Amino acid sequence: MMLLPYFRVATLIFFILVCGVCFCQSGSSGQKEPVVPLPEPRLSGGLSVEAAFNQRRSVRQYSNDALNLTQIGQLCWSAQGVTKKIEKPFWLPEGREWIGGLKTAPSAGALYPLEIYLVIGNADNLSAGLYRYLPAKHALKTIHTTDLRKPLSEAALDQGFLTQAGVVMVITGIYERTAVKYGDRAGRYVHMEVGAVCQNVALQCESLGLSTVVVGAFDDDQISQVLKLPGNEHPLAILPLGKKQ
Ligand SMILES: Cc1cc2nc3c(=O)[nH]c(=O)nc-3n(C[C@H](O)[C@H](O)[C@H](O)COP(=O)(O)O)c2cc1C
């Protein structure tokens, strides 16, 4: 009888611990893993860069096949993966988070103004929803788990093929990251960088047997609303990623 209160306290502590672990794993989004690690990118492939140039074409008809995490990881890495670790450059402002190195695409002053979002509709082992690529971790941060392809396509002047591709990449830019060093030239630098990233992704698609098209025709405010972007972050390009139909 004397042991009963201790047993109750132990049960209560056990219950609290189990609940705590479950909450940490599910996060507030209800997703099992708020941060999804991606498979290591491969550093060689079967297609030469010249063959990729030669066969790249804009595609506007996709099968809704699921992409797997290996393909998704490779595409994110081609866009903004960290390829060479270096110390934080001294000109980066105080408090500016450093991603740990240089990336697959060049960036004026290594200031990296671009962010990569994935609107997932159909992927293996990944719920439909909105994710942000974390270059330093080579992982995806879950933002929420609602398929946004339809509202995204509506915000892109109803370009319906954005609802067909299993995954849609949205590239955004934060101009002030570049403006701290380059002032008025920041706009042009950020736009040059988006072009480089789009071409990396297009050529990586070719090498993976996938297709894309650079979509620049969209309503900026509507896209910002769909993705709930902060005021200083602007949508710059959209790339459907999928198998050609
Ligand atoms: C900055 C930019 C914006 C574009 N915007 C769109 C678009 O909104 N919708 C679309 O279907 N294609 C878009 N395209 C794709 C072009 O139409 C395509 O690249 C062009 O027709 C040449 O074909 P190719 O890419 O197969 O060589 C865009 C391309 C670029 C570079």
The ligand as an SDF file (V2000), in Angstrom:
LIG
                    3D

 31 33  0  0  0  0  0  0  0  0999 V2000
   13.0270   34.1400  -67.4150 C   0  0  0  0  0  0  0  0  0  0  0  0
   12.1630   33.1010  -68.0950 C   0  0  0  0  0  0  0  0  0  0  0  0
   10.8140   33.0760  -67.8470 C   0  0  0  0  0  0  0  0  0  0  0  0
   10.0110   32.0950  -68.4320 C   0  0  0  0  0  0  0  0  0  0  0  0
    8.6850   32.0230  -68.0810 N   0  0  0  0  0  0  0  0  0  0  0  0
    7.9260   31.0300  -68.5930 C   0  0  0  0  0  0  0  0  0  0  0  0
    6.5820   30.8570  -68.1740 C   0  0  0  0  0  0  0  0  0  0  0  0
    6.0670   31.5910  -67.3250 O   0  0  0  0  0  0  0  0  0  0  0  0
    5.8650   29.8400  -68.7140 N   0  0  0  0  0  0  0  0  0  0  0  0
    6.4040   28.9850  -69.6220 C   0  0  0  0  0  0  0  0  0  0  0  0
    5.6910   28.0780  -70.0700 O   0  0  0  0  0  0  0  0  0  0  0  0
    7.6820   29.1090  -70.0560 N   0  0  0  0  0  0  0  0  0  0  0  0
    8.4550   30.0930  -69.5420 C   0  0  0  0  0  0  0  0  0  0  0  0
    9.7780   30.1980  -69.9070 N   0  0  0  0  0  0  0  0  0  0  0  0
   10.3680   29.2000  -70.8250 C   0  0  0  0  0  0  0  0  0  0  0  0
   10.6130   29.7470  -72.2390 C   0  0  0  0  0  0  0  0  0  0  0  0
    9.3810   29.9170  -72.8890 O   0  0  0  0  0  0  0  0  0  0  0  0
   11.5080   28.7530  -72.9950 C   0  0  0  0  0  0  0  0  0  0  0  0
   12.7740   28.7170  -72.3680 O   0  0  0  0  0  0  0  0  0  0  0  0
   11.6620   29.1390  -74.4580 C   0  0  0  0  0  0  0  0  0  0  0  0
   10.4600   28.9380  -75.1610 O   0  0  0  0  0  0  0  0  0  0  0  0
   12.7770   28.3600  -75.1450 C   0  0  0  0  0  0  0  0  0  0  0  0
   12.5070   26.9460  -75.1070 O   0  0  0  0  0  0  0  0  0  0  0  0
   13.5210   25.9120  -74.4270 P   0  0  0  0  0  0  0  0  0  0  0  0
   13.6450   26.2830  -72.9640 O   0  0  0  0  0  0  0  0  0  0  0  0
   12.9080   24.5670  -74.6210 O   0  0  0  0  0  0  0  0  0  0  0  0
   14.8450   26.0470  -75.0890 O   0  0  0  0  0  0  0  0  0  0  0  0
   10.5920   31.1720  -69.3340 C   0  0  0  0  0  0  0  0  0  0  0  0
   11.9600   31.2130  -69.5760 C   0  0  0  0  0  0  0  0  0  0  0  0
   12.7530   32.1470  -68.9600 C   0  0  0  0  0  0  0  0  0  0  0  0
   14.2380   32.1320  -69.1970 C   0  0  0  0  0  0  0  0  0  0  0  0
  1  2  1  0
  2  3  1  0
  2 30  2  0
  3  4  2  0
  4  5  1  0
  4 28  1  0
  5  6  2  0
  6  7  1  0
  6 13  1  0
  7  8  2  0
  7  9  1  0
  9 10  1  0
 10 11  2  0
 10 12  1  0
 12 13  2  0
 13 14  1  0
 14 15  1  0
 14 28  1  0
 15 16  1  0
 16 17  1  0
 16 18  1  0
 18 19  1  0
 18 20  1  0
 20 21  1  0
 20 22  1  0
 22 23  1  0
 23 24  1  0
 24 25  2  0
 24 26  1  0
 24 27  1  0
 28 29  2  0
 29 30  1  0
 30 31  1  0
M  END
$$$$
